[in-house]
Amino acid sequence: MSIEERRIEFGGSSTRYMKAGEGPPLVLLHGIGTSALEWNRAMQAPARGRSVYAPDLLQPERRDHAGYSPASLADFVAEFMDAVGIERASVVGNSLGGLVALRLALSRPDRVDALGLVDSAGLGREVTPVLSSATLPGLGEAAIYWAKTPVGAVQRSLARATLLFAIPALAPPEWLAEQCRLGLSNGFMETTLAALRAHVSPVGQREGEILLDQLPRLEVPTLVVWGGSDRVVPLRHAHDAASRLKHGRLEVLPGCGHLTQAECPERFAEVVTRFLDG
């Protein structure tokens, strides 16, 4: 099954997204510092019988950096759904994308019929110091300056693989190439830092973005998927979240890191497909 790269105009700019399959819609939301291509290895199985959409969340030319809060990004996802003609969808998000999906489900329950939280932000204070320290004044800007050089872009890609994959050597070559491309893209690193600072502070995830106590409000079936070797957010967040869900289910993938959909795509796709079919 082929995955198409498309673009659509809405909100005053052009947004790239990946599309596969036909049928009831499934929207996939990526995490911080990356793009929709992160889903390519895990899209095909869920796309058998579904229309799967994976948009780029961060658009440097689209809005000022104050608009990259998780709530604003949830509004962006609703706008994207309107633009491609989706009234209601299953929504699955990884990391920051999980927090965005959760905000969308809480604020616009009529738009979400099933929810997936994959190594999600927003379920507890703890987060790796690698991310929290990057929000310190000056440090993030210095990292941007270096990442926008050819050598710095390569080093950023390798460092992210070490953080995000349980076995960094399993980072797909196309993922590493996309990370380099993003690091060198005009405005992308600045946008990434703005989005990071909107939900993470030097002491951890921001209190206003921790939605654990709001999980009992969810009426939709919710799947929590976590890599057993996640170095970014602790596995305890997954158990805490699952215990608060009315219609929840937890799947832990041993040997996977923070990017379960990229590192363990077959197992991830099997778990998600089984949940959606059920």
Sequence and secondary structure as in RCSB ss.txt:
>XXXX:A:sequence
MSIEERRIEFGGSSTRYMKAGEGPPLVLLHGIGTSALEWNRAMQAPARGRSVYAPDLLQPERRDHAGYSPASLAD
FVAEFMDAVGIERASVVGNSLGGLVALRLALSRPDRVDALGLVDSAGLGREVTPVLSSATLPGLGEAAIYWAKTP
VGAVQRSLARATLLFAIPALAPPEWLAEQCRLGLSNGFMETTLAALRAHVSPVGQREGEILLDQLPRLEVPTLVV
WGGSDRVVPLRHAHDAASRLKHGRLEVLPGCGHLTQAECPERFAEVVTRFLDG
>XXXX:A:secstr
   EEEEEEETTEEEEEEEE  SSEEEEE  TT  GGGGGGGSTTTTTTSEEEEE    TTTS GGG SHHHHHH
HHHHHHHHTT SSEEEEEETHHHHHHHHHHHH GGGEEEEEEES SSS S   HHHHHHTSTTHHHHHHHHHTSH
HHHHHHHHHHHHHH SSGGGS HHHHHHHHHHHHSTTHHHHHHHHHHHHEETTEE GGG  GGGGGG  S EEEE
EETT SSS HHHHHHHHHH TTEEEEEETT  S HHHHSHHHHHHHHHHHHH 
